[in-house]
Each structure stands twice: as C-alpha cells, then as structure tokens.
Amino acid sequence: MCSIAGIIDESGKRFSGSEIICAIQKMFIRANGLGGGFAAYGIYPENKDDFCFHIIYNDELVKKETENQLQREFDIVKSEPIPTKSVKEIINRPLLWRYFVRVKEGIKKHFYEMTEEDIVMRSVMKINGALSGAFIISSGKNMGIFKGVGFASDIGKFYRLEEYAGYCWVAHDRFPTNTPGWWGGAHPFGLLNFSLVHNGEISSYGINKRYLEGFGYKLTLRTDSEAILYLFDLLLRKHNLPIEIAHKILCPPLWSEIERMSEDEKKFYQTMRVIYGSALINGPSAIIVADGKMMFGFTDRIKLRPLVASRAGTKFYLASEECAIQEACPIKGNVYFPKAGEPAIGYVRNHK
C-alpha cells in the first residue's frame, strides 16, 4: 500500500502546493490515516542561503533544551512556529517550530576538516539521537518537510500548503505495516536538501544500517526509509557520485543479467557490487527522492510496487497511479511506466 507522488517544474517556476495535495488525495484509498506528508523546494526564497530546521517537539521543556543546543553551533537568524490551521481530523498535534540558521564561524574553524553540511548533519544526528521529545524533520536550504499523523490531504490543509509556492513537491500517504503511526515517523524523511518517500519494504535494512553506521550515520527511527535516505546522502553528497551511478549501486542488475553483459559492463557492475555491496537495497519498493536539483524515481528490480511518470510542458510527474497525475494535470498520451529498476528523472535547469 502507501501512495507516493512528486511534481517538479524543470524551468524552476514555482507553483502552489494545492497541486500536489490534489494528486495525493486522489490515491487516498492506498492509505489509512496514520501518516502523511510533503517536501517542498523553493518555498523560502527570502532565506535561501540559510539552513532551515523544521522541528517537532513534545513540550516546551525539550524545546528550550534543543534551542540551547542549537545556539552552541548556529546563529539563529529567525525562529517562529510553523503556520498551521485547525483541521478536525488532525489531533494530538505536537509543537511545530522552524529555525533559519547559519553555522557559527567558530564552529567552522573548530571542525575545519568538515563541510558546513557535515556540521549540520552531525547536529541533526546528535539532537535526534540524544534529546527525547525533539526531532528535526528537515534541515536543508530553501526547502522544508511538513508531515504528521493523518491522511496526506488533511496534513496539507493543516500546514496551509496551498499558501506556499515551490518548484518541486513530493508527497506520501502512509499505510504502515510494521512501524507505528507517529509524527516523526511519517514520510517524507529528510536530511539536508534530500527528501525521500517510499512505498514498500526493504529486506536489506540490517546490512544497510550497519554499513551507514560505519560512515557516522545514526539511524534513530528504525525504519527502512530512513536508511535509503542516508544511502542517497552518502553516495551523492559524500562520495560525489552522479545519480546514474548511485542508482546502479542501490538497484543493480541481477547477477544473471550481469553474466550476459559485455566484458566492460560486466567488470563495471562486478566492481560496484564488491565496493558497494552493502548499499544494495532489496525488497518490494517504489521510491521518489529529491534534492532541489532533481527529482528521481525508481522501483525494485522486478517492480513489485507501482510507479507512473509523465511530462507536460516544463513539469515532470511521478506517482503510484496514473489517476494522481491526471488529477493534477490532465494529460493525453504522455504517461509512461518506467521499466522495473530503471530510473525516471526530472532536472531543474540552470539550478543555482
């Protein structure tokens, strides 16, 4: 179950969040109301050079403790509650806050061997792992993640997403099978500029988790989707691999297919499987990931979960079902089904 959807305007033109709400709402039958959410890019142009932390708090006490921690490493440019409105279906809401921050010069000098992104990642992992009742759900620039317990369409209205304008939107409506429905556990999952939504189940979670921990990642949610997100961060940001190579690592051909390849291709894939074997993800899955420069979708190698794609003008669409794309933008004859394990990618042109 679960439904996923994404829309990116490859020209960089921003559009209202109402479009992605309509798309994900069309597939409501795939969810059960225990989690929904959205990632949006380009929504904070006035603070586009600042890292933006969206944080869920259980109470004011942990909020104060977290802010004290943040002030040790960051200059807080702006601090404010995330705007919401009353939606009767959304209950037991936590405190929802956002901070626009910059890494302090003294911290940069102290951790001179680390990039600003590494410093932010370190802080996110520390707060999410050590402070009970505080969870940073997004930490990128000019983007934000909005999620909670409820159907995605109600979550979108709750966060007033129709009032935001962004050039890329990703959405998820959840049907949890082995993890509870709680605000931090809803999709999308985010780290820095990466956001990820996932429909399926990863059977390789244990080995993926151990592999990531060797690179300093702390997996506090005990969910396979968190592991996939960090694998993208590791391969694309830390190892600086192109998305096409990262995809071949995460979703390589079967060994039987590799054996039938030319010698050069065979050597390439054999080398990737040796070096990055623990990063391979297994299990029925459909995944959409975005980072502000692109939106990327793919399924498992035998397509046990659905994914549909389409282009209309400058917009590129991905969704679990064609009806979601048609709801957002009626399209005739331009919808296709990516082959099993093959990527479908939309890029923002002239992205800065």
C-alpha positions as CSV (number, residue, x, y, z in Angstrom):
1,M,0.0,0.0,0.0
2,C,1.1,3.6,0.6
3,S,0.9,6.2,-2.2
4,I,3.7,8.5,-3.4
5,A,3.7,11.4,-5.8
6,G,6.1,14.1,-7.0
7,I,5.9,17.2,-9.3
8,I,8.9,19.2,-10.4
9,D,8.9,22.2,-12.8
10,E,12.1,21.8,-14.7
11,S,12.2,25.5,-15.5
12,G,12.4,26.4,-11.8
13,K,9.0,28.1,-11.9
14,R,7.2,27.9,-8.5
15,F,3.6,26.8,-8.1
16,S,1.1,26.3,-5.3
17,G,1.1,23.3,-3.0
18,S,-2.5,22.8,-3.8
19,E,-1.5,20.8,-7.0
20,I,0.4,18.1,-5.0
21,I,-2.4,17.9,-2.4
22,C,-4.9,17.1,-5.2
23,A,-2.6,14.5,-6.6
24,I,-2.0,12.6,-3.4
25,Q,-5.7,12.9,-2.3
26,K,-6.8,11.1,-5.4
27,M,-5.0,8.0,-4.1
28,F,-6.4,8.1,-0.5
29,I,-7.6,4.6,-0.7
30,R,-4.0,3.4,-0.5
31,A,-3.6,4.9,3.0
32,N,-5.2,4.5,6.4
33,G,-4.7,7.9,8.0
34,L,-1.7,7.0,10.1
35,G,0.8,9.3,8.4
36,G,1.1,11.8,5.5
37,G,3.4,14.5,4.5
38,F,5.1,16.7,1.9
39,A,8.5,18.0,0.9
40,A,8.7,21.4,-0.8
41,Y,11.6,23.2,-2.6
42,G,11.9,26.9,-3.3
43,I,9.5,27.9,-0.6
44,Y,11.9,30.2,1.4
45,P,13.5,32.5,-1.2
46,E,14.0,35.2,1.4
47,N,16.2,32.9,3.4
48,K,17.5,30.7,0.6
49,D,21.1,30.7,1.9
50,D,20.2,29.7,5.4
51,F,19.7,26.1,6.7
52,C,16.1,25.7,7.7
53,F,15.3,23.3,10.6
54,H,11.7,22.1,10.9
55,I,11.5,20.6,14.4
56,I,8.8,18.5,16.2
57,Y,8.7,19.0,20.0
58,N,6.8,17.1,22.6
59,D,6.7,20.0,25.0
60,E,8.2,23.4,25.9
61,L,10.9,21.9,28.1
62,V,12.6,19.9,25.4
63,K,12.1,22.9,23.0
64,K,14.2,25.1,25.4
65,E,16.8,22.4,25.7
66,T,17.1,21.9,22.0
67,E,17.4,25.7,21.4
68,N,20.2,25.9,23.9
69,Q,22.0,23.1,21.9
70,L,21.3,24.9,18.6
71,Q,22.7,28.2,19.9
72,R,26.1,26.5,20.7
73,E,26.7,25.7,17.0
74,F,24.5,28.1,15.0
75,D,23.5,31.7,14.7
76,I,19.7,31.7,14.6
77,V,18.5,34.2,12.0
78,K,14.8,33.6,12.6
79,S,12.7,31.4,14.9
80,E,9.0,31.0,14.6
81,P,6.2,28.5,14.8
82,I,5.3,26.7,11.6
83,P,2.0,28.2,10.5
84,T,-1.0,25.8,10.8
85,K,-4.7,25.9,10.9
86,S,-7.3,23.9,12.7
87,V,-8.4,20.7,10.8
88,K,-10.7,18.5,12.8
89,E,-9.1,15.3,11.6
90,I,-5.6,16.3,12.9
91,I,-5.5,15.7,16.7
92,N,-2.8,15.4,19.4
93,R,-0.5,17.7,17.5
94,P,3.0,18.4,18.9
95,L,4.8,21.8,19.0
96,L,6.0,22.6,15.4
97,W,8.8,25.1,15.0
98,R,11.2,26.3,12.3
99,Y,14.6,28.0,12.6
100,F,16.7,29.6,9.9
101,V,20.3,29.2,11.0
102,R,23.9,29.7,9.9
103,V,26.9,27.7,11.2
104,K,28.9,29.9,13.6
105,E,32.4,30.9,12.3
106,G,34.0,29.5,15.5
107,I,32.4,26.1,14.8
108,K,33.6,26.1,11.2
109,K,37.2,26.8,12.5
110,H,36.9,24.2,15.2
111,F,35.7,21.5,12.8
112,Y,37.9,22.7,10.0
113,E,38.0,19.3,8.3
114,M,34.2,19.2,7.9
115,T,31.9,21.0,5.4
116,E,29.0,23.1,6.7
117,E,26.7,20.2,5.5
118,D,28.7,17.7,7.6
119,I,28.4,20.0,10.7
120,V,24.6,20.3,10.1
121,M,24.3,16.5,9.7
122,R,26.3,16.0,12.9
123,S,24.0,18.3,14.8
124,V,20.8,16.7,13.4
125,M,22.1,13.2,14.3
126,K,23.0,14.4,17.8
127,I,19.7,16.1,18.6
128,N,17.6,13.3,17.1
129,G,19.5,10.6,18.9
130,A,20.1,12.3,22.3
131,L,17.1,14.6,23.0
132,S,14.0,12.6,23.7
133,G,10.9,14.5,22.5
134,A,12.7,16.6,19.9
135,F,13.0,15.5,16.2
136,I,14.4,17.5,13.3
137,I,12.4,16.5,10.3
138,S,14.2,18.7,7.7
139,S,17.4,20.6,7.6
140,G,18.1,21.8,4.1
141,K,18.2,25.2,2.4
142,N,15.2,26.8,0.7
143,M,13.1,23.7,1.4
144,G,11.0,22.2,4.2
145,I,9.2,19.0,5.2
146,F,5.7,19.1,6.6
147,K,4.3,15.8,8.0
148,G,2.2,14.3,10.7
149,V,-0.4,11.7,11.7
150,G,-3.4,11.8,9.4
151,F,-4.3,11.5,5.7
152,A,-1.9,13.5,3.5
153,S,-4.6,15.7,2.1
154,D,-5.6,16.7,5.7
155,I,-1.9,17.3,6.6
156,G,-1.5,19.5,3.6
157,K,-4.5,21.6,4.7
158,F,-3.3,21.6,8.3
159,Y,0.1,23.2,7.2
160,R,-1.7,25.6,4.8
161,L,0.5,24.3,1.9
162,E,-1.8,25.9,-0.7
163,E,-0.3,29.3,0.6
164,Y,3.3,28.2,-0.3
165,A,4.9,28.3,-3.7
166,G,7.7,25.9,-4.7
167,Y,9.2,24.4,-7.9
168,C,9.3,20.8,-6.6
169,W,6.9,19.0,-4.4
170,V,7.0,15.4,-3.1
171,A,4.2,13.7,-1.2
172,H,3.3,10.5,0.7
173,D,0.2,8.9,2.2
174,R,1.0,6.1,4.6
175,F,-0.3,2.6,5.3
176,P,2.2,1.4,8.0
177,T,2.6,-2.3,8.4
178,N,5.4,-2.8,10.9
179,T,6.1,0.6,12.5
180,P,3.7,2.8,14.5
181,G,1.9,5.9,13.2
182,W,3.6,9.0,14.8
183,W,4.5,12.5,13.7
184,G,8.2,11.9,13.2
185,G,7.8,8.5,11.6
186,A,5.6,9.8,8.7
187,H,7.2,10.4,5.3
188,P,9.0,12.2,3.7
189,F,12.2,11.6,5.6
190,G,14.8,14.4,5.2
191,L,18.4,15.2,5.7
192,L,20.0,18.4,4.4
193,N,18.4,19.0,1.0
194,F,17.4,15.4,0.5
195,S,13.9,14.2,0.9
196,L,12.5,10.7,0.3
197,V,9.2,9.0,0.1
198,H,8.9,5.2,-0.1
199,N,6.2,2.6,-0.8
200,G,7.3,-0.9,0.1
201,E,9.6,-2.8,2.4
202,I,13.4,-3.1,2.4
203,S,14.6,-6.6,3.5
204,S,18.2,-5.4,3.4
205,Y,17.7,-2.9,6.3
206,G,20.0,-4.6,8.7
207,I,23.1,-4.7,6.5
208,N,22.3,-1.2,5.1
209,K,22.1,0.2,8.7
210,R,25.4,-1.4,9.7
211,Y,27.1,0.0,6.5
212,L,25.8,3.5,7.2
213,E,26.8,3.5,10.8
214,G,30.4,3.0,9.6
215,F,30.2,6.4,8.0
216,G,28.8,8.1,11.1
217,Y,25.1,8.0,10.4
218,K,22.8,7.4,13.4
219,L,19.5,5.6,12.5
220,T,17.2,6.6,15.3
221,L,13.8,5.8,13.7
222,R,14.5,2.1,13.0
223,T,12.8,2.3,9.6
224,D,14.0,1.2,6.2
225,S,13.0,4.5,4.6
226,E,15.5,6.4,6.8
227,A,18.3,4.0,5.7
228,I,17.5,4.6,2.0
229,L,17.6,8.4,2.5
230,Y,21.0,8.2,4.2
231,L,22.3,6.0,1.4
232,F,21.5,8.7,-1.1
233,D,23.2,11.3,1.0
234,L,26.3,9.1,1.3
235,L,26.6,8.3,-2.4
236,L,25.5,11.7,-3.9
237,R,26.9,14.2,-1.4
238,K,29.7,12.5,0.4
239,H,31.0,10.3,-2.3
240,N,30.1,12.8,-5.0
241,L,28.8,10.2,-7.4
242,P,26.4,11.0,-10.3
243,I,22.8,10.0,-9.7
244,E,23.1,7.4,-12.6
245,I,25.9,5.6,-10.8
246,A,24.2,5.8,-7.4
247,H,21.2,4.2,-8.9
248,K,23.3,1.3,-10.3
249,I,24.7,0.8,-6.8
250,L,21.3,0.8,-5.0
251,C,19.4,-1.1,-7.7
252,P,21.9,-3.1,-9.8
253,P,21.0,-5.7,-12.4
254,L,20.6,-9.3,-11.2
255,W,23.7,-11.5,-11.3
256,S,22.1,-13.5,-14.1
257,E,21.9,-10.3,-16.2
258,I,25.4,-9.2,-15.4
259,E,26.7,-12.6,-16.7
260,R,25.2,-11.8,-20.1
261,M,26.8,-8.4,-20.5
262,S,29.9,-7.4,-22.4
263,E,33.2,-7.7,-20.6
264,D,33.5,-4.0,-19.9
265,E,29.9,-3.8,-18.5
266,K,30.4,-7.0,-16.5
267,K,33.6,-5.6,-14.9
268,F,31.9,-2.4,-14.0
269,Y,29.0,-4.0,-12.3
270,Q,31.1,-6.6,-10.6
271,T,33.4,-3.8,-9.2
272,M,30.4,-1.8,-7.9
273,R,28.9,-4.9,-6.2
274,V,32.3,-5.6,-4.5
275,I,32.8,-2.0,-3.3
276,Y,29.2,-1.1,-2.5
277,G,27.6,-4.5,-1.9
278,S,26.3,-3.4,1.5
279,A,24.5,-0.4,0.0
280,L,22.3,-2.5,-2.3
281,I,18.6,-2.3,-1.3
282,N,16.4,-5.4,-1.6
283,G,12.7,-5.8,-1.3
284,P,9.5,-4.6,-3.0
285,S,9.8,-0.8,-3.4
286,A,8.8,2.3,-5.2
287,I,10.9,5.3,-4.3
288,I,11.0,9.1,-5.0
289,V,13.9,11.2,-3.8
290,A,14.6,14.9,-4.4
291,D,17.4,17.3,-3.5
292,G,16.4,20.6,-5.0
293,K,18.3,20.0,-8.3
294,M,16.4,16.9,-9.4
295,M,13.5,14.5,-8.6
296,F,14.3,10.9,-9.1
297,G,12.1,7.8,-9.0
298,F,12.6,4.1,-9.4
299,T,11.1,0.7,-8.4
300,D,12.7,-2.6,-7.3
301,R,14.2,-4.8,-9.9
302,I,11.1,-6.8,-10.6
303,K,8.6,-3.9,-10.0
304,L,6.6,-5.2,-7.1
305,R,5.4,-1.7,-6.4
306,P,3.9,0.6,-9.0
307,L,5.3,3.9,-10.4
308,V,4.0,6.0,-13.2
309,A,5.7,9.0,-14.9
310,S,4.7,11.8,-17.3
311,R,5.8,15.1,-18.7
312,A,3.6,18.1,-19.6
313,G,5.3,21.3,-20.7
314,T,8.1,22.0,-18.2
315,K,6.6,19.8,-15.5
316,F,7.6,16.2,-14.7
317,Y,5.3,14.0,-12.7
318,L,5.8,10.8,-10.7
319,A,3.1,8.9,-8.8
320,S,1.9,5.4,-7.7
321,E,-1.1,5.7,-10.0
322,E,-1.9,7.5,-13.2
323,C,-5.1,9.0,-11.7
324,A,-3.0,11.2,-9.4
325,I,-1.1,12.7,-12.4
326,Q,-4.4,13.2,-14.3
327,E,-5.9,14.9,-11.3
328,A,-3.0,17.4,-11.0
329,C,-2.8,17.9,-14.8
330,P,-5.0,16.1,-17.3
331,I,-2.6,14.6,-19.8
332,K,-3.4,12.7,-23.0
333,G,-1.0,10.1,-24.3
334,N,2.1,11.3,-22.4
335,V,2.0,8.9,-19.5
336,Y,4.5,6.0,-19.3
337,F,5.5,3.3,-16.9
338,P,9.2,3.1,-16.1
339,K,10.6,-0.4,-16.5
340,A,11.5,-2.4,-13.4
341,G,14.6,-1.0,-11.7
342,E,15.1,1.8,-14.3
343,P,15.2,5.5,-13.2
344,A,12.9,8.3,-14.1
345,I,14.5,11.7,-13.6
346,G,13.4,15.3,-13.8
347,Y,16.1,18.0,-13.5
348,V,15.8,21.7,-12.7
349,R,17.5,23.6,-15.5
350,N,20.0,26.3,-14.5
351,H,19.7,25.4,-10.9
352,K,21.8,27.7,-8.6
